[in-house]
Amino acid sequence: MCASFQATVAAHPEVTALRIAGEPQGLTYREYGERVRRIAVGLAGLGVRHGDTVALMLRNRPEFNLVDMAILHLGATAFSIYNTSSPEQMEYLFGNGGNRVVVTEREFLDRVLEVRSRTGIELLISVDGGDGAVPLDKVETTSGDLDFEASWRAVRPEDLLTIIYTSGTTGPPKGVELTHANVVANSEIEAGLLRPAVGARLLSYLPSAHALDRIGINYFAASAGLELNIVRDPREVNAALLQVRPVMMAGVPRIWEKLQAIMEAAVAAEPDPAKQAAIHEAIELGRTVVRSQQARLTTGSDGPGPELLRRFEMAEQQVLRPLRAVAGLDQTRITLLGAAPSAPHMLEFFAAVGLPLLEAWGMTELTCLSTINSPEAPRFGTVGRPMPGIEVKLAEDGEVLARGRTMMRGYRHDPERTAETIGSDGWLRTGDLGVLEDGHLRIIGRKKELIINSSGKNMSPVNIECAIKGASPLIGQAICIGDRRPYNVALIVLDPQLAPLYPEPEREIASAVHRANTRLSRVEQIKRYLVLDTEWQPDSDELTATSKLRRTPIAEKYAEQIEQLYAATDQ
């Protein structure tokens, strides 16, 4: 990764590398490289050596990228922890990581100091000062005798680049060890498939402790010479999109659902009836094109004709691109969608407005991305074909197996679990269930999350939840309960931003559940549901950082409400 970064600095020194979203000035790659050198010299002077581990507990901010890259240039390993980590969790992570150094900021300093005496922490560095820590500006101005070029050139492909701690729902998190070779391979594959232009703008807004932001966004940007716009508060993503107007945008389904809602609200609020009608007509034209394209992929039909495509291209330029502008997506050309299932209607909507979403699939153990849809012909409902250098096949029970040069080195200090995950034949057991359709992978659900009801019927809760959420934008989250039960019930959480727009939310939810049930088999249908008067935030008791459901904690937390749904007598 060091050689890749240095090549970018040499080739594109005046291209903007890092910028806080919305601010006029950023760091060029030349300035980025120079500050990395100075910080590396300072860290070496404080005793950081090749093979050491360093923990980072920081918000999304340029200092994260600067310190992270400097650590790598010493041949040391940087790992990031979630800012919401409790002292007990931090104690475990620092113990497993074996780090002597923590780089943090004033807001989190007290928590780090609390666990310092119970761990092997010897040095605390704060990027914005605070008692008990060495300021980063002092580190950066510390002189030393480090031969910087010799240091980064000594880093080998097989050296450990990072540890990504996966957020499990039970037990301690697993430390996924990824090498420089793993991360460089992922960046090279991404660049070859997505082909972004040098200087293309993209956002960093997910937690840096997550593989998608750290590897799929940050390291990819540094390798490809992209402009990384850093969103310090993930709640400000919508505002950042309007300020940055990114060329590339990656997000989980909930982000894209909210962007769809913004555009639909703009159409509904359009005061000019003629203009509103023109937008509706353009979207319907887009839907016609998209449905024809999907039919060609699935049935081999002819697809849209040249006249239809010509009309759609004109509508895209004159009507649909201005519509995308209200969400900050008018200059977006590259999209990534992953981490959770997506509703078909959302995929169709974005393709119809001229911005097809490329569903992708991967996992931390495979260094982020492993399959992706083609930009030229995305196949809805699938996560695309295996990326170059990645092999995918199905086990007899339908579990997705994968292998390739992005496969992790193993779980940190856990050879038993590593052996359980990576077989002697070299295939990694992903835990996902899938089917292959003409080489495209469709994910059905998690192997351990299958619902087996009291009659012995198997079903995927993910498909059911996707149908519920896809039935109305008012539904922010939904979880299906039904394992070893006579029928399925659901807990539903409203989208807090859209709820005020619905004068009768109860009626809308009832209609949405009915619509979802019409798309499900009888055994899958939701018999009862409860709308919770709460909000589920990412990286909380209910959701992971990328908004995946934490099923076991949810079932435990809402056990009383779930039992009440089954205790009702009006079956």
GUKEMAR-238999 format. One line per 8 residues: their letters; for each residue x, y, z of C-alpha. Coordinates in Angstrom, 3 decimals. Example, Ala and Ser with C-alpha at 12.3 -4.5 7.8 and 13.67 -1.06 7.14 Angstrom:
# residues 2
as) 12.300/-4.500/7.800; 13.670/-1.060/7.140
***
This chain:
# residues 571
mcasfqat) 0.000/0.000/0.000; 2.906/2.346/0.707; 4.296/1.984/-2.813; 0.818/2.550/-4.246; 0.368/5.747/-2.236; 3.820/7.052/-3.118; 3.127/6.402/-6.808; -0.039/8.510/-6.537
vaahpevt) 1.850/11.333/-4.811; 4.510/11.308/-7.534; 2.034/11.153/-10.429; -0.577/13.638/-9.159; 1.066/15.996/-6.649; -1.310/18.937/-7.189; -4.569/16.960/-7.232; -6.673/17.525/-4.117
alriagep) -6.452/14.432/-1.919; -8.276/15.212/1.327; -10.948/17.784/2.030; -13.522/18.277/4.760; -16.827/18.230/2.887; -17.998/21.759/2.182; -14.713/23.501/2.972; -12.956/25.375/0.152
qgltyrey) -9.409/24.243/0.863; -8.026/20.743/1.108; -4.702/18.939/1.063; -3.067/18.094/-2.253; -1.362/14.742/-2.679; 1.988/16.516/-2.393; 0.946/17.999/0.970; -0.590/14.680/2.019
gervrria) 2.656/12.862/1.280; 4.791/15.444/3.069; 2.686/15.351/6.219; 2.711/11.546/6.195; 6.510/11.688/6.087; 6.721/14.140/9.009; 4.277/12.182/11.167; 6.089/8.920/10.399
vglaglgv) 9.397/10.469/11.467; 7.788/11.696/14.686; 6.171/8.348/15.458; 9.458/6.557/14.855; 11.104/8.975/17.267; 8.518/7.970/19.864; 9.330/4.299/19.403; 6.855/2.999/16.807
rhgdtval) 8.590/0.258/14.845; 8.003/-2.223/12.017; 5.571/-4.878/13.254; 4.005/-2.764/16.021; 0.259/-2.209/16.263; -1.324/1.203/16.832; -4.980/1.797/17.727; -6.939/4.706/16.265
mlrnrpef) -10.050/6.094/17.951; -11.017/9.085/15.831; -13.956/10.610/14.054; -13.826/10.874/10.275; -11.309/13.681/9.857; -8.177/14.262/7.733; -5.933/13.498/10.697; -7.190/9.921/10.643
nlvdmail) -5.946/9.428/7.093; -2.644/11.188/7.786; -1.819/9.162/10.888; -3.082/5.906/9.394; -0.906/6.270/6.302; 2.122/7.319/8.361; 1.822/4.185/10.504; 1.738/1.999/7.396
hlgatafs) 4.921/3.640/6.091; 6.728/2.442/9.216; 5.692/-1.140/8.554; 3.428/-0.966/11.601; -0.238/-1.981/11.727; -3.013/0.550/12.327; -6.430/-0.603/13.492; -9.483/1.538/14.146
iyntsspe) -12.096/1.053/16.855; -15.630/2.395/16.938; -16.031/5.681/18.783; -19.005/4.212/20.637; -16.853/1.484/22.226; -17.271/1.145/25.985; -14.221/0.978/28.289; -14.772/-2.779/28.622
qmeylfgn) -14.833/-3.226/24.846; -11.745/-1.043/24.467; -9.917/-3.142/27.025; -10.629/-6.281/25.005; -9.658/-4.675/21.679; -6.396/-3.249/23.001; -5.580/-6.592/24.577; -6.273/-8.516/21.386
ggnrvvvt) -4.580/-5.911/19.208; -1.489/-5.798/21.410; -0.935/-2.089/20.802; 1.258/0.113/22.978; 0.089/3.319/21.270; -3.350/4.917/20.878; -4.091/7.914/18.677; -7.338/9.639/19.626
erefldrv) -8.935/13.060/20.087; -10.025/15.155/23.032; -13.626/13.884/23.026; -12.570/10.261/23.618; -9.491/10.889/25.732; -11.120/10.228/29.115; -12.309/6.790/28.004; -8.837/5.847/26.780
levrsrtg) -7.250/7.122/29.992; -9.729/5.040/32.002; -8.474/1.773/30.488; -4.812/2.734/30.178; -3.786/1.248/33.514; -5.503/-2.053/32.687; -3.849/-2.446/29.281; -0.394/-2.221/27.765
iellisvd) -0.859/1.365/26.553; 2.372/3.316/26.931; 1.796/6.298/24.648; -1.304/8.418/24.001; -1.426/10.877/21.107; -4.286/13.329/20.613; -4.900/15.076/17.307; -6.469/18.091/19.050
ggdgavpl) -4.705/18.252/22.405; -5.875/17.434/25.905; -4.273/16.568/29.223; -2.456/13.261/29.398; -1.649/12.945/25.686; 1.069/14.064/23.286; -0.367/16.554/20.755; -0.165/15.461/17.126
dkvettsg) 1.424/18.760/16.091; 4.295/17.973/18.455; 4.661/14.529/16.878; 4.703/16.112/13.434; 7.464/18.570/14.361; 9.650/16.013/16.133; 12.912/15.495/14.295; 14.505/12.105/13.964
dldfeasw) 16.963/10.025/12.015; 14.406/7.802/10.260; 15.286/6.973/6.663; 11.696/7.403/5.492; 12.112/5.975/1.999; 14.022/2.959/3.257; 11.310/2.440/5.861; 8.371/2.251/3.459
ravrpedl) 10.318/0.325/0.840; 11.002/-2.335/3.478; 7.279/-3.020/3.871; 6.464/-6.382/2.280; 3.204/-7.446/0.596; 2.684/-10.138/3.235; 3.062/-7.668/6.128; -0.026/-7.016/8.221
ltiiytsg) -1.655/-3.749/7.140; -4.643/-3.640/9.466; -6.966/-5.513/11.783; -10.672/-4.948/11.199; -12.786/-5.945/14.179; -16.125/-7.247/12.980; -19.146/-6.361/15.068; -20.636/-9.625/16.208
ttgppkgv) -24.044/-10.003/17.822; -22.755/-12.526/20.350; -19.338/-12.899/21.923; -16.324/-10.653/21.418; -15.562/-9.193/17.976; -13.276/-11.105/15.641; -10.061/-9.424/14.548; -9.727/-9.922/10.783
elthanvv) -6.080/-9.646/9.733; -5.543/-8.103/6.298; -2.183/-7.726/4.590; -0.828/-5.060/2.261; -1.278/-7.553/-0.580; -4.972/-7.985/0.320; -5.712/-4.255/0.338; -3.724/-3.450/-2.801
anseieag) -5.490/-6.272/-4.642; -8.879/-4.868/-3.632; -7.928/-1.362/-4.807; -6.578/-2.636/-8.116; -9.728/-4.665/-8.767; -11.975/-1.710/-7.863; -10.042/0.633/-10.136; -10.177/-1.793/-13.042
llrpavga) -13.940/-2.245/-12.782; -15.080/1.274/-11.879; -12.427/3.231/-13.840; -12.734/6.546/-11.942; -10.913/9.573/-13.352; -8.061/11.059/-11.333; -9.473/13.681/-8.975; -12.985/12.208/-8.967
rllsylps) -14.831/13.264/-5.816; -16.216/10.749/-3.311; -17.470/10.853/0.268; -16.125/9.230/3.417; -18.932/9.142/5.986; -19.160/5.609/7.370; -17.110/4.799/10.502; -13.450/4.241/9.681
ahaldrig) -13.543/1.098/11.809; -15.658/-0.483/9.069; -14.055/-2.173/6.072; -16.183/-0.361/3.486; -14.975/3.095/4.499; -11.422/2.150/5.451; -10.632/-0.093/2.488; -13.312/0.409/-0.146
inyfaasa) -13.184/4.211/0.132; -10.089/5.579/1.920; -7.352/3.283/0.623; -8.995/3.067/-2.790; -8.970/6.867/-3.055; -5.300/7.050/-2.068; -4.389/4.407/-4.659; -6.429/5.895/-7.513
glelnivr) -5.704/9.590/-6.935; -9.266/10.513/-5.974; -10.514/13.480/-3.941; -11.758/12.194/-0.592; -14.375/14.480/0.948; -14.681/13.704/4.633; -18.046/13.993/6.378; -17.397/14.483/10.076
dprevnaa) -20.981/13.727/11.155; -22.783/10.905/9.289; -26.086/12.693/9.916; -24.873/15.405/7.523; -24.543/13.140/4.474; -27.426/14.775/2.608; -25.963/18.252/3.102; -22.514/16.989/2.081
llqvrpvm) -23.901/15.545/-1.144; -25.258/18.961/-2.109; -21.931/20.612/-1.272; -19.630/18.059/-2.906; -21.769/16.633/-5.750; -19.625/13.488/-5.827; -18.657/11.570/-8.926; -18.646/8.321/-6.936
magvpriw) -21.039/7.435/-4.138; -21.180/4.285/-2.018; -23.895/3.554/0.486; -26.055/1.065/2.296; -29.680/0.699/1.124; -31.037/3.058/3.794; -28.934/5.936/2.416; -30.243/5.376/-1.107
eklqaime) -33.827/5.001/0.141; -33.604/8.429/1.768; -32.168/9.949/-1.401; -35.046/8.463/-3.364; -37.477/9.995/-0.870; -35.823/13.414/-1.325; -36.318/13.264/-5.083; -39.887/11.995/-4.819
aavaaepd) -40.714/14.759/-2.342; -39.279/17.330/-4.757; -41.525/16.035/-7.530; -44.573/16.112/-5.253; -43.760/19.697/-4.209; -43.242/20.973/-7.771; -45.654/23.944/-8.132; -45.748/23.915/-11.943
pakqaaih) -48.225/21.206/-13.066; -46.689/21.002/-16.536; -43.194/20.547/-15.145; -44.412/17.977/-12.638; -46.126/16.036/-15.409; -42.940/16.137/-17.498; -40.949/14.650/-14.613; -43.477/11.863/-14.098
eaielgrt) -43.437/11.148/-17.831; -39.617/11.021/-17.889; -39.511/8.623/-14.935; -42.096/6.349/-16.548; -40.089/6.417/-19.766; -37.054/5.402/-17.712; -38.994/2.561/-16.104; -39.968/1.291/-19.550
vvrsqqar) -36.321/1.275/-20.624; -35.168/-0.384/-17.407; -37.792/-3.124/-17.517; -36.870/-3.869/-21.108; -33.181/-4.037/-20.168; -33.891/-6.392/-17.266; -36.029/-8.609/-19.506; -33.123/-8.863/-21.939
lttgsdgp) -30.838/-10.018/-19.105; -33.263/-12.569/-17.691; -35.179/-13.850/-20.730; -32.948/-12.974/-23.672; -35.464/-10.599/-25.266; -34.324/-7.833/-27.610; -34.275/-5.049/-25.033; -35.038/-1.362/-25.663
gpellrrf) -34.863/-0.162/-29.254; -32.741/2.767/-30.478; -35.662/5.222/-30.618; -36.642/4.470/-27.012; -33.035/4.881/-25.895; -32.757/8.184/-27.775; -35.859/9.542/-26.038; -34.562/8.363/-22.664
emaeqqvl) -31.169/10.018/-23.223; -32.901/13.309/-24.018; -35.128/12.985/-20.934; -32.092/12.212/-18.793; -30.311/15.375/-19.880; -33.289/17.720/-19.777; -35.404/16.402/-16.894; -33.849/13.600/-14.872
rplravag) -30.403/15.064/-14.258; -31.943/18.251/-12.779; -34.112/15.986/-10.617; -31.032/14.160/-9.325; -29.499/17.559/-8.549; -31.947/18.112/-5.674; -30.190/15.214/-3.902; -26.673/16.225/-5.005
ldqtritl) -26.412/13.320/-7.458; -26.406/15.163/-10.777; -22.664/14.600/-11.291; -22.570/11.076/-9.865; -21.441/8.472/-12.396; -20.271/5.587/-10.195; -22.404/3.997/-7.492; -21.950/1.161/-5.027
lgaapsap) -24.712/-0.429/-3.000; -24.187/-3.139/-0.433; -24.199/-4.430/3.145; -27.922/-5.305/3.126; -30.653/-6.432/0.703; -32.232/-3.800/-1.538; -35.867/-3.396/-2.508; -36.480/-3.995/-6.236
hmleffaa) -38.566/-0.833/-6.559; -35.630/1.264/-5.340; -33.251/-0.297/-7.860; -35.754/0.359/-10.631; -36.302/3.968/-9.533; -32.621/4.923/-9.603; -32.046/3.231/-12.932; -35.137/5.001/-14.279
vglpllea) -33.772/8.422/-13.278; -30.477/7.645/-14.998; -28.352/6.435/-12.097; -28.294/2.625/-11.870; -27.064/1.358/-8.511; -24.386/-1.322/-8.674; -25.198/-3.910/-6.031; -22.051/-5.502/-4.656
wgmteltc) -21.275/-8.154/-2.076; -18.335/-8.861/0.112; -17.195/-9.272/3.671; -14.340/-8.090/5.826; -12.701/-11.518/5.581; -12.495/-10.956/1.800; -11.119/-7.398/2.091; -14.393/-5.632/1.385
lstinspe) -15.708/-6.390/-2.137; -15.922/-9.754/-3.911; -18.746/-9.507/-6.438; -20.250/-6.531/-8.232; -22.755/-5.821/-10.954; -21.550/-4.544/-14.298; -22.023/-0.788/-14.833; -23.245/-1.577/-18.351
aprfgtvg) -25.792/-4.234/-17.376; -26.658/-4.478/-13.673; -28.955/-7.407/-12.944; -31.478/-6.464/-10.274; -31.743/-8.709/-7.254; -28.229/-10.053/-7.667; -24.891/-8.816/-6.359; -23.231/-9.379/-9.712
rpmpgiev) -20.394/-11.578/-10.855; -17.162/-12.389/-8.991; -14.549/-9.673/-9.338; -11.332/-10.529/-11.225; -9.108/-12.768/-9.138; -12.020/-13.934/-6.948; -13.634/-17.366/-7.246; -17.118/-18.086/-5.931
klaedgev) -19.003/-21.381/-5.718; -21.822/-22.892/-3.690; -21.575/-25.693/-1.156; -24.138/-28.499/-1.211; -26.299/-26.664/1.332; -26.167/-23.421/-0.681; -23.533/-21.656/1.415; -21.423/-19.249/-0.625
largrtmm) -17.740/-20.205/-0.710; -15.051/-17.839/-1.958; -11.312/-17.641/-2.393; -8.773/-15.353/-4.018; -5.985/-12.901/-3.356; -8.181/-10.719/-1.151; -8.797/-13.516/1.379; -7.743/-12.609/4.919
rgyrhdpe) -4.666/-13.972/6.619; -6.860/-15.186/9.472; -8.532/-14.164/12.719; -6.143/-12.589/15.181; -4.995/-15.000/17.903; -7.751/-17.449/16.941; -6.373/-20.325/14.836; -9.340/-22.555/15.684
rtaetigs) -11.925/-20.142/14.286; -9.663/-19.430/11.315; -9.552/-23.151/10.505; -13.344/-23.357/10.818; -13.747/-20.495/8.331; -11.019/-21.307/5.803; -11.073/-24.962/4.839; -8.045/-27.076/4.013
dgwlrtgd) -9.022/-26.691/0.350; -8.538/-22.921/0.588; -12.213/-21.976/0.290; -13.612/-19.465/2.776; -17.023/-20.278/4.224; -18.902/-16.983/4.131; -21.991/-17.948/6.132; -24.197/-16.482/3.397
lgvledgh) -26.666/-18.584/1.434; -26.972/-17.908/-2.271; -27.852/-19.086/-5.737; -26.007/-18.541/-9.006; -28.019/-17.295/-11.988; -26.053/-17.169/-15.244; -22.922/-16.420/-13.250; -24.611/-13.735/-11.136
lriigrkk) -24.785/-14.331/-7.391; -28.041/-13.815/-5.541; -27.786/-13.704/-1.738; -30.732/-15.359/0.009; -29.737/-14.732/3.607; -27.431/-15.759/6.416; -27.077/-19.474/7.058; -27.508/-19.022/10.812
eliinssg) -30.445/-16.631/10.438; -32.865/-18.920/8.612; -36.292/-19.098/10.201; -37.626/-22.616/10.741; -41.195/-22.266/11.961; -43.049/-24.682/14.231; -44.225/-26.633/11.170; -40.653/-27.106/9.972
knmspvni) -40.860/-24.649/7.057; -37.586/-22.883/6.198; -37.540/-19.244/5.109; -35.168/-16.291/4.944; -36.099/-13.343/7.186; -34.046/-11.065/4.956; -36.391/-11.540/1.996; -39.430/-10.899/4.182
ecaikgas) -37.910/-7.758/5.708; -36.933/-6.491/2.279; -40.546/-6.864/1.122; -41.824/-4.949/4.156; -39.344/-2.082/3.834; -39.865/-1.931/0.095; -43.610/-1.471/0.544; -43.337/2.070/1.928
pligqaic) -40.580/4.663/2.428; -42.176/5.386/5.812; -40.737/2.102/7.122; -37.194/2.762/8.272; -36.428/-0.673/9.727; -38.245/-3.975/10.045; -37.342/-7.279/11.641; -39.189/-10.540/11.093
igdrrpyn) -39.619/-12.935/14.033; -40.814/-16.489/13.499; -38.207/-19.093/14.397; -39.931/-22.087/16.060; -43.174/-20.092/16.055; -46.510/-20.863/14.353; -46.401/-17.729/12.174; -44.320/-14.623/11.504
valivldp) -44.614/-11.273/13.254; -42.664/-8.077/12.717; -41.302/-5.127/14.652; -41.361/-1.947/12.571; -39.547/1.355/13.115; -40.628/4.469/11.224; -38.272/6.725/9.319; -38.086/9.803/11.595
qlaplype) -37.548/12.202/8.701; -40.534/10.985/6.689; -42.988/10.280/9.518; -44.152/13.931/9.773; -45.153/13.823/6.090; -47.792/11.133/6.706; -50.993/12.432/8.368; -52.188/8.838/8.976
pereiasa) -49.041/6.736/9.522; -50.972/3.807/11.024; -53.040/3.436/7.857; -49.926/3.689/5.658; -48.146/0.961/7.650; -51.187/-1.312/7.522; -51.381/-0.860/3.754; -47.637/-1.428/3.407
vhrantrl) -47.731/-4.710/5.340; -50.677/-5.813/3.205; -48.754/-4.960/0.014; -45.712/-6.825/1.287; -47.798/-9.886/2.122; -49.120/-10.042/-1.443; -45.516/-10.511/-2.601; -44.786/-13.277/-0.083
srveqikr) -45.818/-16.905/0.104; -48.475/-17.748/2.678; -45.984/-19.179/5.146; -43.788/-16.063/4.863; -46.561/-13.540/5.433; -46.657/-11.270/8.480; -49.683/-12.056/10.656; -49.106/-9.332/13.264
ylvldtew) -46.793/-6.413/13.673; -45.930/-3.672/16.137; -44.723/-0.177/15.296; -42.135/0.791/17.903; -42.100/4.348/19.187; -38.339/4.654/18.903; -35.531/5.185/16.401; -32.798/2.663/15.610
qpdsdelt) -29.472/4.313/14.931; -26.426/2.748/13.211; -23.875/1.284/15.624; -26.429/0.782/18.398; -28.040/-2.062/20.326; -30.234/-2.801/17.315; -28.032/-2.026/14.287; -24.425/-2.465/13.230
atsklrrt) -22.455/0.479/11.829; -23.766/-0.324/8.350; -27.369/-0.727/9.568; -27.484/-4.525/9.607; -29.914/-5.915/12.154; -28.499/-7.256/15.417; -31.076/-10.016/15.644; -30.251/-11.601/18.989
piaekyae) -30.005/-8.321/20.943; -33.250/-7.100/19.334; -35.059/-10.315/20.278; -33.814/-9.985/23.854; -34.543/-6.264/24.193; -38.076/-6.506/22.799; -38.938/-9.958/24.150; -42.023/-8.702/25.998
qieqlyaa) -43.451/-6.967/22.918; -42.786/-10.052/20.784; -44.552/-12.327/23.260; -47.540/-9.971/23.278; -47.813/-10.302/19.493; -48.027/-14.079/19.853; -50.277/-13.947/22.910; -53.090/-12.200/21.021
tdq) -56.085/-14.462/20.548; -57.524/-12.928/17.360; -55.616/-15.204/15.013
***
